[in-house]
Amino acid sequence: MEALGLPAIALFNRCSCFHKLNVTTMFPSTPNYGCHKGLASFKLKLNPSSNTRTQHSKCVTRAQADSEDYELKQMRDMAAARKRWETLLREGKVKVLTPREAGYAVQLSNKPLLDVRPSNEHKKAWVKGSTWIPIFDVDNSLDAGNLARKVTNFVMGGWWSGMPPLSYDSQFLAKVEQKFPADTDLIVACQKGLRSLAACEILYNAGYTNLFWVQGGLEAAEDEDLIIEGPLPLKFAGIGGVSEFLGWTEQQRAAAAKEGWGYRLVFSARLLGLILLADALFIGAQQAARYLQDIRSH
């Protein structure tokens, strides 16, 4: 799901024997997953004993099993959500628009466009005159559980993609209802098209019957389809991290094909600089190790 640009419907929080994180979900009744018994048994064996290693091994095994079970459940939940969304589209309960058609509807018919992207994407580029109400947004809380989740997100690929941990806004529906009556012809869009489907499902279940989904998301729009504001092209709003810095995203490769070698040269220089920096750090670490060894030998 991360590769699709959609955070897990039930945001994944890993659990170890030393900490347990709550699972945040856009749906109620999602259970918490964790090695509760393993945690308890580990606490009872803090003092060194012959059983400590065995208890720790059992706890790790149980944590891995819980993690695998949760990932399977997450896959099933996503598959079920896709089926529901396909039904909404197939039965015409949510109408499909291309980005160009959405642009015509916004510019010529003055239809409202609801942007449900998180703030890290919206601040880079947005459609002029659109209404921004994120269904998921960047989780900036500083509690211990969220800090651990940020570390997990970074290690699991956030450093490469630049995607921060997101959390579902439980006030999303209430905020939309404050802005738009239920009979509004409402165009719903996100960056790639999946979060906006989740938003359409919530809105349809709440009584919105004139919903339009932008197929492929705003990222699929061409420059002439929509009037865009913001510091970056709309196609670049969903990228970040090291992949963006090095110019290795699909969007940047497509831009390089149009712009030519001048565009590619910037990212080639960045890559060369990164290699030189890595070499300098490696050599520095070697010198520091030799220096410490000399001090110990004397």
NUGU-646871 format. One record per residue (C-alpha): residue number from 1; residue in one letter; chain; z, y, x. Coordinates in steps of 0.05 Angstrom, whole numbers, plus 32768, in hexadecimal, padded with zeros to 4 digits. Example, Ala and Ser with C-alpha at 12.3 -4.5 7.8 and 13.67 -1.06 7.14 Angstrom:
pos->1; code->A; unit->A; zz->809C; yy->7FA6; xx->80F6
pos->2; code->S; unit->A; zz->808F; yy->7FEB; xx->8111
REM end
This chain:
pos->1; code->M; unit->A; zz->8000; yy->8000; xx->8000
pos->2; code->E; unit->A; zz->800E; yy->8030; xx->8039
pos->3; code->A; unit->A; zz->7FC8; yy->8026; xx->8051
pos->4; code->L; unit->A; zz->7FB0; yy->803C; xx->800D
pos->5; code->G; unit->A; zz->7FD9; yy->807A; xx->8010
pos->6; code->L; unit->A; zz->8008; yy->8064; xx->7FD9
pos->7; code->P; unit->A; zz->8052; yy->805B; xx->7FE9
pos->8; code->A; unit->A; zz->8072; yy->801E; xx->7FCB
pos->9; code->I; unit->A; zz->8082; yy->8027; xx->7F81
pos->10; code->A; unit->A; zz->80C7; yy->800F; xx->7F95
pos->11; code->L; unit->A; zz->80D0; yy->8032; xx->7FD7
pos->12; code->F; unit->A; zz->80DF; yy->7FFD; xx->800C
pos->13; code->N; unit->A; zz->8121; yy->8003; xx->802F
pos->14; code->R; unit->A; zz->812F; yy->7FCD; xx->8062
pos->15; code->C; unit->A; zz->8174; yy->7FB0; xx->8068
pos->16; code->S; unit->A; zz->8197; yy->7F94; xx->80A5
pos->17; code->C; unit->A; zz->81DC; yy->7F76; xx->80AE
pos->18; code->F; unit->A; zz->81F7; yy->7FB9; xx->80C2
pos->19; code->H; unit->A; zz->81DE; yy->7FE6; xx->8089
pos->20; code->K; unit->A; zz->81C4; yy->7FE1; xx->8042
pos->21; code->L; unit->A; zz->8195; yy->8013; xx->8023
pos->22; code->N; unit->A; zz->8189; yy->801F; xx->7FD9
pos->23; code->V; unit->A; zz->8144; yy->8012; xx->7FBE
pos->24; code->T; unit->A; zz->8126; yy->8050; xx->7F9C
pos->25; code->T; unit->A; zz->80F4; yy->8040; xx->7F65
pos->26; code->M; unit->A; zz->80CB; yy->8064; xx->7F31
pos->27; code->F; unit->A; zz->80DF; yy->802E; xx->7F00
pos->28; code->P; unit->A; zz->8126; yy->801F; xx->7EE9
pos->29; code->S; unit->A; zz->8147; yy->7FDC; xx->7EF2
pos->30; code->T; unit->A; zz->812C; yy->7FCF; xx->7F38
pos->31; code->P; unit->A; zz->8162; yy->7FA7; xx->7F5C
pos->32; code->N; unit->A; zz->817F; yy->7FB7; xx->7F9F
pos->33; code->Y; unit->A; zz->816D; yy->7F87; xx->7FD7
pos->34; code->G; unit->A; zz->819B; yy->7F7A; xx->8011
pos->35; code->C; unit->A; zz->81C1; yy->7F46; xx->8038
pos->36; code->H; unit->A; zz->8202; yy->7F52; xx->8013
pos->37; code->K; unit->A; zz->8222; yy->7F0F; xx->8023
pos->38; code->G; unit->A; zz->8209; yy->7F12; xx->806A
pos->39; code->L; unit->A; zz->8228; yy->7F57; xx->8071
pos->40; code->A; unit->A; zz->826B; yy->7F3F; xx->8056
pos->41; code->S; unit->A; zz->826D; yy->7F02; xx->8083
pos->42; code->F; unit->A; zz->825B; yy->7F2C; xx->80C0
pos->43; code->K; unit->A; zz->8294; yy->7F5C; xx->80B2
pos->44; code->L; unit->A; zz->82C5; yy->7F22; xx->80AF
pos->45; code->K; unit->A; zz->82AF; yy->7F0B; xx->80F4
pos->46; code->L; unit->A; zz->82B6; yy->7F4A; xx->811D
pos->47; code->N; unit->A; zz->82E5; yy->7F29; xx->814F
pos->48; code->P; unit->A; zz->82C3; yy->7EFD; xx->8182
pos->49; code->S; unit->A; zz->82C3; yy->7EB4; xx->816F
pos->50; code->S; unit->A; zz->8298; yy->7E76; xx->8175
pos->51; code->N; unit->A; zz->827A; yy->7E83; xx->8130
pos->52; code->T; unit->A; zz->8265; yy->7ECC; xx->813B
pos->53; code->R; unit->A; zz->8220; yy->7EBC; xx->8155
pos->54; code->T; unit->A; zz->8214; yy->7E89; xx->811D
pos->55; code->Q; unit->A; zz->822A; yy->7EBB; xx->80E7
pos->56; code->H; unit->A; zz->81FE; yy->7EF1; xx->8105
pos->57; code->S; unit->A; zz->81C2; yy->7EC2; xx->8107
pos->58; code->K; unit->A; zz->81CC; yy->7EAF; xx->80BE
pos->59; code->C; unit->A; zz->81D1; yy->7EF8; xx->80AB
pos->60; code->V; unit->A; zz->8190; yy->7F09; xx->80D0
pos->61; code->T; unit->A; zz->816D; yy->7ECE; xx->80B0
pos->62; code->R; unit->A; zz->8185; yy->7EE3; xx->806B
pos->63; code->A; unit->A; zz->816F; yy->7F2B; xx->8077
pos->64; code->Q; unit->A; zz->812A; yy->7F13; xx->808B
pos->65; code->A; unit->A; zz->8125; yy->7EE8; xx->804D
pos->66; code->D; unit->A; zz->813B; yy->7F22; xx->8020
pos->67; code->S; unit->A; zz->8107; yy->7F4E; xx->8041
pos->68; code->E; unit->A; zz->80D0; yy->7F1B; xx->8036
pos->69; code->D; unit->A; zz->80E5; yy->7F10; xx->7FEE
pos->70; code->Y; unit->A; zz->80E4; yy->7F5B; xx->7FE2
pos->71; code->E; unit->A; zz->809F; yy->7F63; xx->8001
pos->72; code->L; unit->A; zz->8085; yy->7F2C; xx->7FD3
pos->73; code->K; unit->A; zz->80A4; yy->7F4F; xx->7F97
pos->74; code->Q; unit->A; zz->8086; yy->7F90; xx->7FAD
pos->75; code->M; unit->A; zz->8041; yy->7F70; xx->7FB0
pos->76; code->R; unit->A; zz->804A; yy->7F53; xx->7F6B
pos->77; code->D; unit->A; zz->8061; yy->7F96; xx->7F4F
pos->78; code->M; unit->A; zz->8025; yy->7FB9; xx->7F6D
pos->79; code->A; unit->A; zz->7FF5; yy->7F84; xx->7F51
pos->80; code->A; unit->A; zz->8015; yy->7F8B; xx->7F0C
pos->81; code->A; unit->A; zz->800F; yy->7FD7; xx->7F10
pos->82; code->R; unit->A; zz->7FC5; yy->7FD2; xx->7F23
pos->83; code->K; unit->A; zz->7FB8; yy->7FA6; xx->7EE6
pos->84; code->R; unit->A; zz->7FDA; yy->7FD9; xx->7EB8
pos->85; code->W; unit->A; zz->7FB2; yy->8012; xx->7ED7
pos->86; code->E; unit->A; zz->7F71; yy->7FEB; xx->7ED0
pos->87; code->T; unit->A; zz->7F81; yy->7FDF; xx->7E86
pos->88; code->L; unit->A; zz->7F8D; yy->802A; xx->7E7B
pos->89; code->L; unit->A; zz->7F49; yy->803A; xx->7E9A
pos->90; code->R; unit->A; zz->7F24; yy->8000; xx->7E79
pos->91; code->E; unit->A; zz->7F3E; yy->8011; xx->7E34
pos->92; code->G; unit->A; zz->7F2F; yy->805B; xx->7E3D
pos->93; code->K; unit->A; zz->7F77; yy->8070; xx->7E36
pos->94; code->V; unit->A; zz->7F6D; yy->8095; xx->7E78
pos->95; code->K; unit->A; zz->7F27; yy->80B1; xx->7E83
pos->96; code->V; unit->A; zz->7F06; yy->80AF; xx->7EC8
pos->97; code->L; unit->A; zz->7EE8; yy->80EC; xx->7EEA
pos->98; code->T; unit->A; zz->7EC6; yy->80F2; xx->7F2D
pos->99; code->P; unit->A; zz->7EDE; yy->812B; xx->7F59
pos->100; code->R; unit->A; zz->7E9F; yy->8152; xx->7F48
pos->101; code->E; unit->A; zz->7EAA; yy->8148; xx->7EFD
pos->102; code->A; unit->A; zz->7EF2; yy->815E; xx->7F06
pos->103; code->G; unit->A; zz->7ED8; yy->819D; xx->7F29
pos->104; code->Y; unit->A; zz->7EAA; yy->81AC; xx->7EEF
pos->105; code->A; unit->A; zz->7EE2; yy->81A2; xx->7EBD
pos->106; code->V; unit->A; zz->7F11; yy->81D0; xx->7EE3
pos->107; code->Q; unit->A; zz->7EDF; yy->8207; xx->7EF3
pos->108; code->L; unit->A; zz->7EB3; yy->8207; xx->7EB4
pos->109; code->S; unit->A; zz->7EE3; yy->81EE; xx->7E7E
pos->110; code->N; unit->A; zz->7F24; yy->8209; xx->7E9C
pos->111; code->K; unit->A; zz->7F45; yy->81C4; xx->7E96
pos->112; code->P; unit->A; zz->7F89; yy->81C0; xx->7EBA
pos->113; code->L; unit->A; zz->7F8D; yy->8194; xx->7EF8
pos->114; code->L; unit->A; zz->7FD0; yy->8174; xx->7F08
pos->115; code->D; unit->A; zz->7FD9; yy->8167; xx->7F53
pos->116; code->V; unit->A; zz->800D; yy->8130; xx->7F5C
pos->117; code->R; unit->A; zz->8009; yy->812B; xx->7FA9
pos->118; code->P; unit->A; zz->8047; yy->8133; xx->7FD5
pos->119; code->S; unit->A; zz->8056; yy->8175; xx->7FF6
pos->120; code->N; unit->A; zz->803E; yy->815F; xx->803B
pos->121; code->E; unit->A; zz->7FF8; yy->8156; xx->801E
pos->122; code->H; unit->A; zz->7FF8; yy->818F; xx->7FED
pos->123; code->K; unit->A; zz->800A; yy->81C4; xx->8020
pos->124; code->K; unit->A; zz->7FCC; yy->81B4; xx->8049
pos->125; code->A; unit->A; zz->7F99; yy->81BE; xx->8011
pos->126; code->W; unit->A; zz->7F98; yy->81C4; xx->7FC6
pos->127; code->V; unit->A; zz->7F69; yy->81D2; xx->7F8C
pos->128; code->K; unit->A; zz->7F69; yy->821B; xx->7F77
pos->129; code->G; unit->A; zz->7F8D; yy->8225; xx->7F35
pos->130; code->S; unit->A; zz->7FAA; yy->81DE; xx->7F34
pos->131; code->T; unit->A; zz->7FF2; yy->81CE; xx->7F20
pos->132; code->W; unit->A; zz->801B; yy->81A9; xx->7F55
pos->133; code->I; unit->A; zz->8050; yy->8179; xx->7F3C
pos->134; code->P; unit->A; zz->805A; yy->813F; xx->7F6D
pos->135; code->I; unit->A; zz->8069; yy->80FA; xx->7F52
pos->136; code->F; unit->A; zz->8082; yy->80E7; xx->7F98
pos->137; code->D; unit->A; zz->809A; yy->8119; xx->7FCB
pos->138; code->V; unit->A; zz->80B6; yy->811B; xx->8011
pos->139; code->D; unit->A; zz->80FE; yy->8104; xx->8013
pos->140; code->N; unit->A; zz->8123; yy->8138; xx->803C
pos->141; code->S; unit->A; zz->816A; yy->8121; xx->802D
pos->142; code->L; unit->A; zz->8196; yy->8115; xx->806A
pos->143; code->D; unit->A; zz->81C3; yy->80DD; xx->8053
pos->144; code->A; unit->A; zz->81CC; yy->80A0; xx->8080
pos->145; code->G; unit->A; zz->81A1; yy->8074; xx->8055
pos->146; code->N; unit->A; zz->8166; yy->80A4; xx->8055
pos->147; code->L; unit->A; zz->816B; yy->80AE; xx->80A0
pos->148; code->A; unit->A; zz->8167; yy->8063; xx->80AA
pos->149; code->R; unit->A; zz->812B; yy->8061; xx->807B
pos->150; code->K; unit->A; zz->8108; yy->8098; xx->80A2
pos->151; code->V; unit->A; zz->8112; yy->8070; xx->80E3
pos->152; code->T; unit->A; zz->80F6; yy->8032; xx->80C1
pos->153; code->N; unit->A; zz->80BA; yy->8059; xx->80A6
pos->154; code->F; unit->A; zz->80AC; yy->8076; xx->80EB
pos->155; code->V; unit->A; zz->80B0; yy->8032; xx->810D
pos->156; code->M; unit->A; zz->8085; yy->8010; xx->80D8
pos->157; code->G; unit->A; zz->804B; yy->8040; xx->80E2
pos->158; code->G; unit->A; zz->8060; yy->8086; xx->80CF
pos->159; code->W; unit->A; zz->8057; yy->809C; xx->8117
pos->160; code->W; unit->A; zz->800D; yy->808A; xx->8111
pos->161; code->S; unit->A; zz->7FFC; yy->80A0; xx->80CB
pos->162; code->G; unit->A; zz->802C; yy->80DB; xx->80C6
pos->163; code->M; unit->A; zz->8042; yy->80C5; xx->8080
pos->164; code->P; unit->A; zz->808B; yy->80D8; xx->8075
pos->165; code->P; unit->A; zz->80BA; yy->80B0; xx->8047
pos->166; code->L; unit->A; zz->80AD; yy->80C2; xx->7FFE
pos->167; code->S; unit->A; zz->80DA; yy->80BC; xx->7FC1
pos->168; code->Y; unit->A; zz->80C8; yy->80BC; xx->7F78
pos->169; code->D; unit->A; zz->80DA; yy->80FC; xx->7F53
pos->170; code->S; unit->A; zz->8101; yy->80E6; xx->7F15
pos->171; code->Q; unit->A; zz->80F3; yy->812B; xx->7EF7
pos->172; code->F; unit->A; zz->80A8; yy->8124; xx->7EFC
pos->173; code->L; unit->A; zz->809C; yy->8118; xx->7EB2
pos->174; code->A; unit->A; zz->80CB; yy->814F; xx->7E9D
pos->175; code->K; unit->A; zz->80A9; yy->8180; xx->7ECB
pos->176; code->V; unit->A; zz->8064; yy->816E; xx->7EAF
pos->177; code->E; unit->A; zz->807D; yy->8174; xx->7E67
pos->178; code->Q; unit->A; zz->8097; yy->81BA; xx->7E76
pos->179; code->K; unit->A; zz->8051; yy->81CF; xx->7E8D
pos->180; code->F; unit->A; zz->8022; yy->81A9; xx->7E5F
pos->181; code->P; unit->A; zz->8026; yy->8192; xx->7E16
pos->182; code->A; unit->A; zz->8017; yy->8149; xx->7E08
pos->183; code->D; unit->A; zz->7FD3; yy->8159; xx->7DEA
pos->184; code->T; unit->A; zz->7FB9; yy->817E; xx->7E28
pos->185; code->D; unit->A; zz->7F78; yy->8167; xx->7E48
pos->186; code->L; unit->A; zz->7F9A; yy->8159; xx->7E8B
pos->187; code->I; unit->A; zz->7F75; yy->8146; xx->7ECB
pos->188; code->V; unit->A; zz->7FA3; yy->8120; xx->7EFB
pos->189; code->A; unit->A; zz->7F94; yy->811A; xx->7F45
pos->190; code->C; unit->A; zz->7FB3; yy->8105; xx->7F87
pos->191; code->Q; unit->A; zz->7F97; yy->80FD; xx->7FCD
pos->192; code->K; unit->A; zz->7F79; yy->80B6; xx->7FC7
pos->193; code->G; unit->A; zz->7F7F; yy->80A6; xx->7F7D
pos->194; code->L; unit->A; zz->7FB9; yy->8074; xx->7F78
pos->195; code->R; unit->A; zz->7FF5; yy->80A1; xx->7F6E
pos->196; code->S; unit->A; zz->7FCF; yy->80C6; xx->7F38
pos->197; code->L; unit->A; zz->7FC5; yy->8084; xx->7F13
pos->198; code->A; unit->A; zz->8010; yy->8078; xx->7F15
pos->199; code->A; unit->A; zz->8019; yy->80BF; xx->7EFA
pos->200; code->C; unit->A; zz->7FE6; yy->80B2; xx->7EC2
pos->201; code->E; unit->A; zz->800C; yy->8074; xx->7EAD
pos->202; code->I; unit->A; zz->804D; yy->809A; xx->7EA8
pos->203; code->L; unit->A; zz->802C; yy->80D3; xx->7E81
pos->204; code->Y; unit->A; zz->8007; yy->80A5; xx->7E52
pos->205; code->N; unit->A; zz->8047; yy->807F; xx->7E42
pos->206; code->A; unit->A; zz->8068; yy->80C2; xx->7E33
pos->207; code->G; unit->A; zz->8033; yy->80D4; xx->7DFF
pos->208; code->Y; unit->A; zz->7FFC; yy->80F7; xx->7E27
pos->209; code->T; unit->A; zz->7FBA; yy->80DF; xx->7E09
pos->210; code->N; unit->A; zz->7F86; yy->810B; xx->7E2A
pos->211; code->L; unit->A; zz->7F8D; yy->80F7; xx->7E73
pos->212; code->F; unit->A; zz->7F56; yy->80F9; xx->7EA7
pos->213; code->W; unit->A; zz->7F5C; yy->80D6; xx->7EEA
pos->214; code->V; unit->A; zz->7F36; yy->80EE; xx->7F28
pos->215; code->Q; unit->A; zz->7F17; yy->80AF; xx->7F45
pos->216; code->G; unit->A; zz->7F20; yy->80A9; xx->7F90
pos->217; code->G; unit->A; zz->7F4F; yy->80E4; xx->7F91
pos->218; code->L; unit->A; zz->7F45; yy->8129; xx->7FAD
pos->219; code->E; unit->A; zz->7F33; yy->810B; xx->7FF0
pos->220; code->A; unit->A; zz->7EF1; yy->80F2; xx->7FD1
pos->221; code->A; unit->A; zz->7EDC; yy->8139; xx->7FBE
pos->222; code->E; unit->A; zz->7EA4; yy->815C; xx->7FE3
pos->223; code->D; unit->A; zz->7EAA; yy->81A4; xx->7FF9
pos->224; code->E; unit->A; zz->7E81; yy->81BE; xx->7FBE
pos->225; code->D; unit->A; zz->7EA6; yy->8195; xx->7F88
pos->226; code->L; unit->A; zz->7EE6; yy->81BD; xx->7F84
pos->227; code->I; unit->A; zz->7EFF; yy->8202; xx->7F99
pos->228; code->I; unit->A; zz->7F32; yy->81F3; xx->7FCF
pos->229; code->E; unit->A; zz->7F69; yy->821E; xx->7FED
pos->230; code->G; unit->A; zz->7F96; yy->8210; xx->8029
pos->231; code->P; unit->A; zz->7F92; yy->820C; xx->8075
pos->232; code->L; unit->A; zz->7F6D; yy->81CA; xx->807A
pos->233; code->P; unit->A; zz->7F32; yy->81A7; xx->8058
pos->234; code->L; unit->A; zz->7F48; yy->817D; xx->801C
pos->235; code->K; unit->A; zz->7F31; yy->813D; xx->803D
pos->236; code->F; unit->A; zz->7F63; yy->8148; xx->8076
pos->237; code->A; unit->A; zz->7F9F; yy->8153; xx->8049
pos->238; code->G; unit->A; zz->7FB3; yy->8109; xx->804A
pos->239; code->I; unit->A; zz->7FB2; yy->80FC; xx->8095
pos->240; code->G; unit->A; zz->7FE4; yy->8109; xx->80CC
pos->241; code->G; unit->A; zz->800B; yy->80EC; xx->8105
pos->242; code->V; unit->A; zz->7FEE; yy->80D3; xx->8146
pos->243; code->S; unit->A; zz->7FAE; yy->80BB; xx->8124
pos->244; code->E; unit->A; zz->7F9F; yy->8103; xx->810E
pos->245; code->F; unit->A; zz->7FB1; yy->811F; xx->8152
pos->246; code->L; unit->A; zz->7F80; yy->80F1; xx->8174
pos->247; code->G; unit->A; zz->7F4A; yy->80F9; xx->813F
pos->248; code->W; unit->A; zz->7F49; yy->80AF; xx->812E
pos->249; code->T; unit->A; zz->7F4B; yy->80B4; xx->80E2
pos->250; code->E; unit->A; zz->7F0E; yy->80A5; xx->80B7
pos->251; code->Q; unit->A; zz->7F0C; yy->80ED; xx->809E
pos->252; code->Q; unit->A; zz->7F0A; yy->8108; xx->80E5
pos->253; code->R; unit->A; zz->7ED5; yy->80D6; xx->80FB
pos->254; code->A; unit->A; zz->7EAA; yy->80EB; xx->80C1
pos->255; code->A; unit->A; zz->7EB4; yy->8134; xx->80D4
pos->256; code->A; unit->A; zz->7EA2; yy->8124; xx->811D
pos->257; code->A; unit->A; zz->7E61; yy->8105; xx->8106
pos->258; code->K; unit->A; zz->7E4E; yy->8147; xx->80E5
pos->259; code->E; unit->A; zz->7E6B; yy->8177; xx->8118
pos->260; code->G; unit->A; zz->7E52; yy->8154; xx->8157
pos->261; code->W; unit->A; zz->7E6E; yy->814F; xx->819D
pos->262; code->G; unit->A; zz->7E93; yy->8191; xx->819B
pos->263; code->Y; unit->A; zz->7EC2; yy->8176; xx->8166
pos->264; code->R; unit->A; zz->7ECC; yy->8134; xx->818B
pos->265; code->L; unit->A; zz->7EDA; yy->8157; xx->81CD
pos->266; code->V; unit->A; zz->7F1B; yy->8174; xx->81B2
pos->267; code->F; unit->A; zz->7F37; yy->8130; xx->81A1
pos->268; code->S; unit->A; zz->7F1D; yy->8111; xx->81E2
pos->269; code->A; unit->A; zz->7F44; yy->8146; xx->8208
pos->270; code->R; unit->A; zz->7F82; yy->8136; xx->81DF
pos->271; code->L; unit->A; zz->7F7B; yy->80EC; xx->81EF
pos->272; code->L; unit->A; zz->7F72; yy->80FA; xx->8239
pos->273; code->G; unit->A; zz->7FB0; yy->8127; xx->8238
pos->274; code->L; unit->A; zz->7FD8; yy->80F0; xx->8215
pos->275; code->I; unit->A; zz->7FC3; yy->80BD; xx->824A
pos->276; code->L; unit->A; zz->7FD6; yy->80ED; xx->8282
pos->277; code->L; unit->A; zz->8019; yy->80FB; xx->8261
pos->278; code->A; unit->A; zz->8027; yy->80B0; xx->825B
pos->279; code->D; unit->A; zz->8016; yy->80A6; xx->82A4
pos->280; code->A; unit->A; zz->8043; yy->80DF; xx->82B9
pos->281; code->L; unit->A; zz->807D; yy->80C3; xx->8290
pos->282; code->F; unit->A; zz->8072; yy->807E; xx->82AE
pos->283; code->I; unit->A; zz->8070; yy->8098; xx->82F5
pos->284; code->G; unit->A; zz->80AE; yy->80C2; xx->82E8
pos->285; code->A; unit->A; zz->80D3; yy->8087; xx->82CC
pos->286; code->Q; unit->A; zz->80C2; yy->805E; xx->830A
pos->287; code->Q; unit->A; zz->80DA; yy->8096; xx->8338
pos->288; code->A; unit->A; zz->811A; yy->809D; xx->8311
pos->289; code->A; unit->A; zz->8127; yy->8052; xx->8315
pos->290; code->R; unit->A; zz->811C; yy->8052; xx->8360
pos->291; code->Y; unit->A; zz->814B; yy->808E; xx->8367
pos->292; code->L; unit->A; zz->8182; yy->806B; xx->8340
pos->293; code->Q; unit->A; zz->8178; yy->802C; xx->8369
pos->294; code->D; unit->A; zz->817F; yy->8053; xx->83AA
pos->295; code->I; unit->A; zz->81C0; yy->8073; xx->8390
pos->296; code->R; unit->A; zz->81DD; yy->802E; xx->837E
pos->297; code->S; unit->A; zz->81C9; yy->8010; xx->83C1
pos->298; code->H; unit->A; zz->81EF; yy->8047; xx->83E5
REM end
